[in-house]
């Protein structure tokens, strides 16, 4: 009798037979849930990267604009300028920096140190500010020059004083 019971219980079994394998519906649903969470995380990561890339590009353009506004000053004089270029608003302020060492002798009294402050802003809260110092001599009256006049941007020997600015490197001659 025990052999007959064993046969019936084997026939009544509803599990996978030999050679058949697969996933249950619950396993498939769990795999899809895990996959969907991973896909959403990857898409959010890409979106954040694109936002950061745009912010970095805007920041780089603002710095280039500020640098351009500093460099385009040929003759330095105190004052304030402002304008708009594309999505960027800019403001340039030029002030004289007190330099007591320059007033000691008559030869250095004609030199002034200027601070050029350029602020560029865009969007609601974004902005960049660049500050530069430049030296410049007052214009002399004709007949009082000690040497031949030089045009702005004319190369000079290294170590010589430059009226174009602090830290200005001479351009190579051809």
C-alpha positions in Angstrom: 0.0 0.0 0.0 2.8 2.4 0.6 4.0 2.0 -3.0 0.5 3.1 -4.3 0.5 6.2 -2.1 4.0 7.1 -3.3 2.8 6.9 -6.9 -0.2 9.0 -6.3 1.7 11.7 -4.5 4.2 11.8 -7.4 1.4 12.3 -9.9 -0.4 14.9 -7.9 2.7 17.1 -7.7 2.4 20.3 -9.7 6.1 21.5 -9.6 8.4 21.9 -12.6 9.1 18.7 -14.4 12.6 17.6 -15.5 13.8 19.8 -18.4 11.4 22.7 -17.6 12.7 25.7 -15.7 11.6 29.4 -15.5 10.8 32.3 -13.3 7.7 32.8 -11.3 5.6 35.9 -11.8 6.7 37.3 -8.5 10.4 37.0 -9.5 9.8 38.8 -12.8 7.9 41.6 -11.1 10.7 42.1 -8.5 13.3 42.1 -11.3 11.3 44.8 -13.2 11.0 46.9 -10.1 14.8 46.8 -9.5 15.5 47.6 -13.1 13.1 50.5 -13.2 14.6 52.1 -10.0 18.1 51.7 -11.6 17.0 53.3 -14.9 15.4 56.3 -13.1 18.6 56.8 -11.1 20.8 56.7 -14.2 18.5 59.2 -16.1 18.6 61.6 -13.1 22.3 61.4 -13.0 22.6 62.3 -16.7 20.1 65.2 -16.2 22.2 66.5 -13.3 25.3 66.3 -15.4 23.7 68.2 -18.2 22.6 71.0 -15.8 26.1 71.2 -14.4 27.6 71.4 -17.9 25.3 74.3 -18.7 26.2 76.2 -15.5 29.9 75.6 -16.2 29.6 76.9 -19.8 27.7 80.0 -18.6 30.4 80.6 -15.9 33.2 80.3 -18.5 31.4 82.7 -20.9 31.0 85.2 -18.0 34.7 85.0 -17.1 35.7 85.5 -20.7 33.3 88.6 -21.0 34.7 90.1 -17.8 38.3 89.6 -19.1 37.4 91.2 -22.4 35.9 94.2 -20.6 39.1 94.6 -18.6 41.4 94.3 -21.7 39.4 96.6 -24.0 40.3 99.6 -21.9 43.1 101.4 -23.8 43.1 104.6 -21.9 42.4 104.2 -18.2 40.3 106.8 -16.4 38.1 106.7 -13.4 34.5 106.0 -14.1 31.7 103.4 -14.4 30.4 101.6 -17.5 27.7 99.0 -17.8 26.0 97.1 -20.5 24.4 93.9 -21.7 25.7 91.3 -24.0 23.5 88.3 -24.7 22.2 86.9 -21.4 24.9 88.7 -19.4 24.8 92.1 -17.7 28.1 93.6 -16.9 29.4 96.6 -14.9 32.9 98.0 -15.0 34.2 100.4 -12.3 37.6 102.0 -12.5 39.0 103.7 -9.4 42.4 105.2 -8.4 44.2 103.2 -5.8 46.2 105.4 -3.4 49.9 104.7 -3.8 52.0 106.9 -1.4 55.3 105.5 -2.8 54.6 107.0 -6.2 54.3 110.6 -4.8 57.8 110.7 -3.3 59.7 112.0 -6.4 58.6 114.2 -9.3 59.4 111.4 -11.8 57.1 108.9 -10.2 54.4 111.4 -9.3 52.8 111.2 -12.7 52.1 107.5 -12.3 48.8 106.2 -11.0 47.5 102.8 -10.0 44.0 102.0 -11.2 41.7 99.2 -10.0 39.5 97.8 -12.6 36.5 95.9 -11.2 34.2 94.0 -13.7 31.1 92.3 -12.5 29.1 90.0 -14.8 25.8 88.6 -13.8 23.2 86.3 -15.4 20.1 84.5 -14.3 18.7 85.3 -10.9 21.6 84.7 -8.6 24.6 83.8 -10.7 27.6 86.2 -11.1 31.3 86.5 -11.4 33.7 89.4 -10.5 37.2 90.0 -11.7 39.5 92.7 -10.3 42.7 93.9 -12.0 45.3 96.5 -11.3 46.8 98.7 -14.0 49.4 101.5 -13.9 49.2 104.5 -16.2 51.1 107.7 -16.5 49.4 111.1 -16.9 49.7 112.6 -20.3 52.6 115.0 -20.4 52.6 118.3 -22.2 54.7 118.5 -25.4 58.3 119.5 -24.8 58.5 117.8 -21.4 59.0 114.2 -22.5 62.3 112.7 -21.7 62.4 110.3 -24.7 60.6 109.5 -27.9 56.8 108.8 -27.4 55.8 105.1 -27.5 52.5 103.8 -28.8 50.3 101.7 -26.5 51.2 98.0 -26.9 54.8 98.7 -28.2 57.1 95.9 -27.0 59.6 96.8 -24.2 62.6 95.0 -22.8 61.9 92.6 -19.9 62.4 94.4 -16.6 61.5 97.8 -18.0 58.5 99.7 -16.7 55.4 99.3 -18.8 52.7 102.0 -18.9 50.1 99.4 -20.1 49.8 97.6 -16.8 51.1 95.6 -13.9 52.4 92.2 -14.9 52.2 92.9 -18.7 54.5 90.7 -20.6 56.2 92.1 -23.7 55.0 90.8 -27.0 57.6 89.1 -29.2 58.9 91.2 -32.2 59.1 89.7 -35.6 
